[in-house]
Amino acid sequence: MPDFRRNNRPNNNRFCPNRDKDRRENSKAECYTLRIEKMVQGGEGMARLEDGRVCFVAGALPGELCKVRLTFQKKDFTKGRVVEVIEASPDRVKPHCPLYGKCGGCSLQHLASEKQAEYLEKVERENFRRLAHAELPADFVIHTGNAWGYRNRARVVFRKAPEGRATFGFRGEESNNVIPFENCPVLTDALNAFLHGPAATLLSGVSNSGSNGRRDFQRSRDIDVNLFDNGKGEISFYYPGMHKSEFDAHAVSVVEIAGRKIEADASVFFQSNLGLLPELVESVRKAVDEGLASGMSTDDWLIDLFSGVGFFACILQDKFKKITTVERDEGCLKHARINLDERTLGNGRVVENVSAPAEDWLLENVVDIPATLIVDPPRTGLPKEALNAIVKSSVKRLIYVSCDPVTLARDFSKFVEAGFALSHAEGFAFYPQTPHLEMMFVLDR
């Protein structure tokens, strides 16, 4: 039974994250003692108030009895934050980072690293029952890697103080406040070393660019800087308003994955966990090979939608006679044209790197053969027009790489209605200490 007791008892030295902050806020907010039923999408615990409303509780784990301060209320649900853990889960651990609950990342540090994939699997299995009215396969597995020091890409805030001293920080949780840090435990050693060493010198002359043109730090001291470690300790960086000469010197990088050298730059998207990325590559390769061997697809044409810098197409280029990448971001396309240059592929292969929204390209081009199709859309999932065009095409095998299980479940249910079936599913915990999960579906019809 849910535990609905209002609780105003004094603290008895039980575990209490963000205790000082919560004490100040609790003087004005009513607290409830709640039993946490389960974890939901986003990593929050779910409980129920006495009036029947659901409460999503940040910092709580299933089975725990917690004192909870409500932070948000609506007619049909509420949100809250753990003030005190009265009965702790055996899987709870002390957060590793002193900035837990202050900066905007790593919100799952209170859950033991070795248990995170298990909890996320339960969340996603329930998601698909609820949203797609389907079961994930019994052999669904979540691939994991290093729990700390894994992150090759990050956005930090560079702040130059009036006296000239530079500091770095992350945006605060649910705010634009800047939280300075000395060492981030999820960043690679090379990124932390860069921030402690050459970063301040290289960025000392940075100006921010705004709607009124270039501005110096006397008017705007903070600037967001994208950092990328290419896996060999070589750091590239980008900030808005960066001069072309500096961009060419410091923003571009080359990553080697699965025997391929892939160019990108710090201003565009690239996977943040290079240690785990080869496992996703291997899973996609296997799905492609199985499709070719079974006849569900042919080697006549590979279509890579939302292709970014041409990552998957570059990895798979030797398997196909024709390759089409479709990407709307010109910054990504610039690199795709280098990574997939038809002049260097040879053997009669045809390559086209198309600048267009995926849905527009699908509506304007007839896919009348069983091409191999890979889609890797943003968190919003497939646009309705793109999904409908795929359904009407001759594609029999679809490899869907998703960074948001909720929109994947939504799109999956529509593909099922159109005759597709789920042949294989895998998860990839690219962001340990967070509730984020990437997934790969193989759909056949």
Order of alpha helices (4+ residues) and beta strands (2+ residues): alpha-beta-beta-beta-beta-beta-beta-alpha-beta-beta-beta-beta-alpha-alpha-beta-beta-beta-beta-alpha-beta-beta-alpha-beta-alpha-beta-alpha-alpha-beta-alpha-beta-alpha-beta-alpha-beta-beta
